Amino acid sequence: MSAAGVGTPVTDRLVRWLRESAVKFDVLEHEPVRTSEEAARVRGTPLEDGAKALVVRADDRYVHVVLAAHLKLDNAALRALLGTRKVRFATPDELLQLTGCTPGAVPPFGNLFDLPVIADEALAGRERIVFNAGSNAVSITMSAVDFFRLSGATVSRIARA
């Protein structure tokens, strides 16, 4: 993958892990994207199929949060779920240290980075999801059922329109 110049070591690791897990998925290389809307446009997929991954710090721990791309994080719901008073996004430096990725490139599999995964319930209703795969120029599309099985995500309502 990274021989083409658009993937990263995280992309390679993710693709290898998905192959070893014997799930069906497709890899799409595209122009670099910065927003979920741009990603949906270049992928030719519905915005609602997009899975955006965020890393947040809750008190003294990091958590991997996955939302449908058309939704926003509901901080109050996440704080209540985690039993914490304060949640903030990981800084770009923290994100790079924790995941090896830059903002916007993080795949939704926090378990690859030893981070617990919480996914919004809206994604559970999708047939397929599509997400950045360690690069803002590489996406993967796969079954939502396979994503939930492999990620071990806790499913909860943590997003709002």
N, C-alpha and C positions, 0 to 999 in steps of 0.2 A: 504494500500500500504506500508506504512513505517513499518508495523509489520514484513515484510519480511527482514527489515534491510537495504534495498537499497534506499528506498524513503526518502523524507525529508518533513518537514511541507509545503514547497512550492509545492512538488509533490502532496501531499494530497489535498491542496487547489485547484490546477489546475484540478485534476481529478474530484473533487466535482463540480467545476464551469462548466466544460465541460458536465458533466452529467446533471446538472441543465439547461444547455443551449440546451439540447436534440439533441446533435450532435453525430454522430457515430465516434468512435475512438477506437484504439487498444493501449494497454499498453504493452511494451516489457521490461522485466528485462534482463540485460546482464552484462558481465564483464565491469568494469569501463573503460572508454575510455578517451583519452586526445586530440585526433585530429578528424577532420571531416572524414578523411580517415579511421581511426580505427573504428569510429562509423558506417560508411557505411558497413564495412566488417562484424562487429559482428551483425548488424541488417539484413544483407543480402538484402540491398536496394541500388539503384543507388545513387552515390554521389550527383548527381544533384537534387535528391528529398530532400536532407538534408537542413534544414533551420537553419542557425546559427545566434544566437542573440548576438548583441554587444551593450553595453551601452557606449555612448560617451558623453563627456562634450563639449558643444558648448557655448563659452562665459560663462554665469552664469547659464546655464540650462543643464539638462541631457535629452538625447534623446535615445530611444530604436530603434536600427537599425537591420533589418533582411535581410540576404543575402542567396542566394543559396550557399550551402557548398563548391562548386567548384570554387567560385569567391572570389575576394578580394574587400575590401572597396575602392571606388574611393573617396579619401579625397577631391579633388578639386570639384567634382560633389556634394558631401554632403555639403561642405562649401557654394557653390553657392545656393543650394536649401534652406539652413538655413539662408543665408544672413549674414554669419559670416566669419571672417578672420582666426579663429583658432578653431580646433577641436582636442580633444585628447581622448584616451580611458580612461574609468573610472579605477581607481586603484582597486586592489582586495578589499581593505577596503571599498572604496566607493561602489563597486558593492555589497558587503555583506550588507552594511547599506541600500542601495536602494532596493535590491531585495531579500535578504536573501539567495543568491546563491553564490557559488564560481565560478571562471572563467570556462567557458565551460559547466556549468550546467543550465544557464539561459534559460528559455523557451521564445518563440518569442512573448508572450503576454505582452508587456510593459504596456498595459492598466491595468493589474492586480496590477501594482506598481505605478499607476498614472503617467506614462511616455508616451509621445506621441510616436507612432509607425510609422516608415518609413520602407517600405519593397521594395526591389529591384524588378523591373518589371520581371526579369527572373523567379521568384517564381510564378508569376501570370499565367504563361504558363504551370505550372505543374498540373497534375491531383491530386496527393497526395503529402503531405509533411511529413517529419519525423524529430523530434527534441528532444533534451534533455529536460527532464521534471522536472527541479529542482534538478536533480542528474545526475552525469556522468555515472550512472549505470541503469537509467530508461529512456526510450524513448517513445514517443507517435507518432503514425501515424494517419493522418486524411486527409480529403478532403482539398485541397488548397482553394476552394471556401468558405468552412466553416471557415478556418483560417482568410481569409480576412474580412469576414462578422463580426466575433467575435472580431477581433483585432482592427477594425476601422482604419487599416493602410492606410497611404498615400502611394500611389504607384508611384515610380519614378525610374529613372535609376541612381543608386548610387554605382554600382559594375562594376568591370572590370575583365578580365581573368587573 
